[in-house]
Amino acid sequence: MSETAARRLTGLTAVIAAVALIVQVPLYFLYSGPPPDANVLSRLLIGIVALASLIVFVTGFRELVKRVSPAHEWVGSIAFATGLVYATITLVSMGLEAGAVIAVDHPIDPTIDVSGTYILYGSISRLMLALFLTALGHAVIRTHLLPRWTGRSAYVLAGLSLAFVPSLFFGNDPSFFYAANGWGTTALMGAILSYWLLALGICTYRSAARVVTRAADAAALGH
């Protein structure tokens, strides 16, 4: 696959993941009590699509770093590994929620009733996400793969994610901003990540045009 095609695929999958996450997050706030099964399973299905797209994105990002600057392949590999771990942890959490909802014959709120997901969605995911964003930001800034703002903003989001790692000490009330499963720890950070990922995906997709232009200029000089 050419670098142009790789940039477009990587950017497109980031956009798909971001749009799915943007659609998913509001579904958590439609009901004040236990939501109907259809709501829970729908938002989980959307989340699964988002994470599948994210896996393709982190794979593509690693390959782009390798092509642009082989000396920095190691940091691209860290971004890939931590992004994959983050996606896996979140998929496991979704599986636990879906299983609990399917198993009972009455509506439950899996954000409260499925205790196994508290730390997976919270502290563990926040730490893995911080590592992923730090590696991505470092790779972008060192290789000039994308505009510098993408790397700097990744550092900022990494810092925010780290700030929520200690949330496991603050209970399991979703209405509490800083709880292990609180709306700040999970929903707010998820929303911020989704819009940042959307901007990053668009930027990555558009960067393919610069590669085409650069190749055309090089060909013209060669003649």
C-alpha positions in Angstrom: 0.0 0.0 0.0 1.3 3.4 -0.9 1.8 6.1 1.7 -1.0 8.1 0.3 -3.5 5.2 0.6 -2.2 4.4 4.1 -2.8 8.0 5.2 -6.3 8.0 3.8 -7.2 4.6 5.4 -5.7 5.6 8.7 -7.5 9.0 8.7 -10.8 7.4 7.6 -10.8 4.8 10.3 -10.1 7.5 12.9 -13.1 9.5 11.6 -15.3 6.4 11.7 -14.2 5.6 15.3 -14.8 9.2 16.3 -18.3 9.5 14.8 -19.3 6.3 16.4 -18.1 7.5 19.8 -19.8 10.8 19.4 -23.1 9.0 18.7 -22.6 6.6 21.5 -21.9 9.0 24.4 -25.3 10.8 24.5 -27.1 7.4 24.7 -25.8 7.0 28.3 -27.8 10.1 29.4 -31.2 9.4 27.9 -32.7 7.7 31.0 -32.5 8.7 34.7 -33.0 5.2 35.9 -32.1 1.7 34.5 -32.3 2.1 30.7 -34.1 -0.5 28.5 -32.0 -3.3 27.1 -32.3 -1.9 23.6 -30.6 1.3 24.7 -27.7 -0.5 26.4 -27.1 -3.0 23.6 -27.3 -0.3 20.9 -24.7 1.9 22.5 -22.5 -1.1 23.1 -22.8 -2.2 19.5 -21.8 1.3 18.4 -18.9 1.2 20.8 -17.7 -2.1 19.3 -17.7 -0.6 15.8 -15.7 2.4 17.1 -13.1 0.3 18.8 -12.7 -2.0 15.8 -12.0 1.1 13.7 -9.6 2.4 16.4 -7.6 -0.8 16.1 -7.2 -0.2 12.3 -6.2 3.4 13.1 -3.5 2.5 15.5 -2.1 -0.1 13.2 -2.1 2.3 10.3 -0.4 5.0 12.5 2.4 2.6 13.4 3.0 1.8 9.7 3.1 5.6 8.8 5.6 6.3 11.5 7.8 3.4 10.2 7.6 4.8 6.7 8.2 8.4 7.5 11.0 7.8 10.0 12.3 4.3 10.6 14.4 5.5 13.5 11.2 6.3 15.4 9.5 3.0 14.7 9.9 2.1 18.4 7.6 4.9 19.5 5.1 4.0 16.8 5.1 0.5 18.2 4.4 1.8 21.7 1.4 3.8 20.4 0.2 0.7 18.6 0.6 -1.6 21.6 -1.0 0.7 24.1 -3.8 1.7 21.7 -4.5 -2.0 21.2 -4.5 -2.7 24.9 -6.9 0.2 25.5 -9.3 -1.1 22.8 -9.1 -4.6 24.2 -9.8 -3.5 27.8 -12.8 -1.4 26.7 -14.1 -4.3 24.6 -13.9 -6.6 27.6 -15.9 -4.1 29.6 -18.5 -3.9 26.9 -18.8 -7.7 26.9 -19.3 -7.8 30.6 -22.1 -5.1 30.4 -23.8 -6.8 27.5 -23.7 -10.2 29.2 -25.2 -8.9 32.4 -28.0 -7.1 30.5 -28.8 -10.2 28.4 -28.8 -12.5 31.4 -31.4 -10.7 33.5 -35.1 -10.4 32.8 -35.5 -6.8 34.0 -33.7 -3.5 33.1 -30.5 -2.8 34.9 -28.0 0.0 34.8 -24.7 -1.7 33.9 -22.7 1.3 34.8 -23.6 0.6 38.4 -24.6 -3.1 38.6 -21.7 -4.5 36.7 -18.9 -3.9 39.2 -16.2 -5.6 37.1 -16.2 -2.7 34.7 -15.5 0.1 37.2 -11.7 0.0 37.1 -11.6 -1.3 33.5 -13.5 1.8 32.1 -11.8 4.0 34.7 -8.3 3.9 36.0 -6.9 1.2 33.8 -8.3 2.7 30.6 -7.2 6.1 31.6 -3.6 5.0 32.2 -3.5 3.0 28.9 -4.9 6.0 27.0 -2.4 8.3 28.6 0.5 6.1 27.4 -1.0 5.8 23.9 -1.5 9.6 23.6 2.0 10.3 24.9 3.5 7.9 22.4 1.4 9.3 19.6 2.3 12.9 20.5 6.0 12.1 20.7 5.9 10.3 17.3 4.1 13.1 15.6 6.4 15.8 16.9 9.6 13.9 16.2 8.7 12.7 12.7 6.7 15.7 11.5 4.1 13.1 10.3 1.3 15.5 11.0 1.0 19.2 12.1 2.5 19.9 15.5 -0.8 20.8 17.1 -1.9 17.2 16.9 1.1 16.1 18.9 0.8 18.9 21.5 -2.9 18.3 21.9 -2.2 14.6 22.4 0.1 15.5 25.3 -2.7 17.6 26.9 -5.2 14.8 26.6 -2.6 12.4 28.1 -2.3 14.7 31.1 -6.0 14.8 31.6 -6.2 11.1 31.4 -3.5 10.7 34.0 -5.5 13.0 36.3 -8.3 10.5 36.4 -6.2 7.4 37.2 -6.7 7.8 41.0 -10.5 7.8 40.6 -10.6 4.2 41.8 -10.5 5.6 45.4 -13.7 7.6 45.0 -16.6 5.1 44.9 -19.0 4.0 42.2 -21.6 6.7 41.9 -21.9 7.6 38.2 -23.3 11.0 39.1 -20.1 11.9 40.9 -17.6 13.5 38.6 -14.5 11.8 39.9 -15.9 8.4 40.9 -14.4 5.2 39.5 -17.3 5.1 37.0 -18.2 8.8 37.3 -19.3 10.9 34.4 -16.1 12.8 34.4 -13.9 9.7 34.4 -15.8 7.9 31.7 -18.3 10.0 29.7 -16.5 13.4 29.7 -13.1 11.9 28.8 -14.8 9.7 26.2 -16.4 12.8 24.6 -13.2 14.8 24.6 -11.3 11.8 23.0 -13.9 11.4 20.3 -13.8 15.0 19.1 -10.0 15.1 19.2 -9.9 11.8 17.3 -12.3 13.3 14.7 -10.0 16.3 14.2 -6.9 14.0 14.0 -8.6 11.7 11.5 -9.6 14.6 9.2 -6.0 16.0 9.5 -4.5 12.6 8.7 -6.8 12.0 5.7 -6.0 15.5 4.3 -2.3 14.9 4.7 -2.5 12.4 1.9 -2.9 15.3 -0.5 0.4 16.8 0.6 2.1 13.5 -0.1 0.7 13.5 -3.6 1.8 17.1 -4.2 5.3 16.4 -2.8 5.6 13.4 -5.1 4.5 15.4 -8.1 7.0 18.1 -7.3 9.8 15.6 -6.9 8.9 14.0 -10.3 8.9 17.4 -12.0 12.4 18.2 -10.6 13.6 14.8 -11.8 12.6 15.7 -15.3 
